[in-house]
Amino acid sequence: MPEEYRGMEEMRAGSQIPENVVLVGKKPPMNYVLAVVTQFNNGVKSVKIRARGNSISRAVDVAEIARNRFVTDAKVNTIAIDSEEISNEDGTKSKVSSIEITLAK
């Protein structure tokens, strides 16, 4: 898995990421908010917002914007934090923080 999420389209191609997961990367927060709102409008009961490293604060922004402005009946169901070990290009390994926020109606 790459060091930063590069966007939902690239990550979903050929991978096993469920439809109700939004991977937050370096794009503007409203791009991800649109993805969350679209998922809820398609009838999904819960959406997971995942991010790593510097994108964690953007994921929190996405969850709060979606919950407060667009899907006002959604609640924060769970928040999970973790550290993941990734391999760098030179073969060394480092740890990066990650977060998963679950919004549910």
For each residue, the residues with C-beta under 8 A, 3 or more apart:
1: 86
2: 5 6
3: 52 53 86 88 96
4: 25 26 52 53 54 55
5: 2 11 23 24 25 50 51 52 55
6: 2 10 11 25
7: 10 11 23 25 27
8: 11 12 17 22 23 35
9: 12 13
10: 6 7 13
11: 5 6 7 8 15 17 23
12: 8 9 15 17
13: 9 10
14:
15: 11 12
16:
17: 8 11 12 21 23
18: 21 48
19: 39 44
20: 39 44 46 47 48
21: 17 18 47 48 49 50
22: 8 32 35 36 39 47 48 49 50 62
23: 5 7 8 11 17 50 51
24: 5 32 49 50 51 55 58 59 62
25: 4 5 6 7 51 55
26: 4 55
27: 7 31 32
28: 31
29: 32 33 58 61 62 65
30: 33 34 65
31: 27 28 34 35
32: 22 24 27 29 35 36 49 58 59 62
33: 29 30 36 37 62 65 66 69 70
34: 30 31 37 38
35: 8 22 31 32 38 39
36: 22 32 33 39 40 47 49 62 63 66 70 71 103
37: 33 34 40 41 66 70 71
38: 34 35 41 42
39: 19 20 22 35 36 42 44 47
40: 36 37 43 44 47 71 74 105
41: 37 38
42: 38 39
43: 40
44: 19 20 39 40 47
45: 104 105
46: 20 77 102 103 104 105
47: 20 21 22 36 39 40 44 102 103 104
48: 18 20 21 22 100 101 102 103
49: 21 22 24 32 36 59 62 63 100 101 102 103
50: 5 21 22 23 24 59 98 99 100 101
51: 5 23 24 25 55 56 58 59 98 99
52: 3 4 5 55 56 84 96 97 98 99
53: 3 4 56 96 97 98
54: 4 57 58
55: 4 5 24 25 26 51 52 58 59
56: 51 52 53 59 60 97 98 99
57: 54 60 61
58: 24 29 32 51 54 55 61 62
59: 24 32 49 50 51 55 56 62 63 99 101
60: 56 57 63 64 99 101
61: 29 57 58 64 65
62: 22 24 29 32 33 36 49 58 59 65 66
63: 36 49 59 60 66 67 76 101 103
64: 60 61 67 68
65: 29 30 33 61 62 68 69 70
66: 33 36 37 62 63 69 70 71 74 103
67: 63 64 70 71 72 74 75 76 103
68: 64 65 72
69: 33 65 66 72
70: 33 36 37 65 66 67
71: 36 37 40 66 67 74 103 105
72: 67 68 69
73: 105
74: 40 66 67 71 103 104 105
75: 67 103 104 105
76: 63 67 79 101 102 103
77: 46 102 103 104
78: 100 101 102
79: 76 99 100 101 102
80: 99 100 102
81: 97 98 99 100
82: 97 98 99 100
83: 95 96 97 98
84: 52 95 96 97 98
85: 93 94 95
86: 1 3 93 94 95 96
87: 91 92 93
88: 3 91 92 93 94
89:
90:
91: 87 88
92: 87 88
93: 85 86 87 88
94: 85 86 88
95: 83 84 85 86
96: 3 52 53 83 84 86
97: 52 53 56 81 82 83 84
98: 50 51 52 53 56 81 82 83 84
99: 50 51 52 56 59 60 79 80 81 82
100: 48 49 50 78 79 80 81 82
101: 48 49 50 59 60 63 76 78 79
102: 46 47 48 49 76 77 78 79 80
103: 36 46 47 48 49 63 66 67 71 74 75 76 77
104: 45 46 47 74 75 77
105: 40 45 46 71 73 74 75
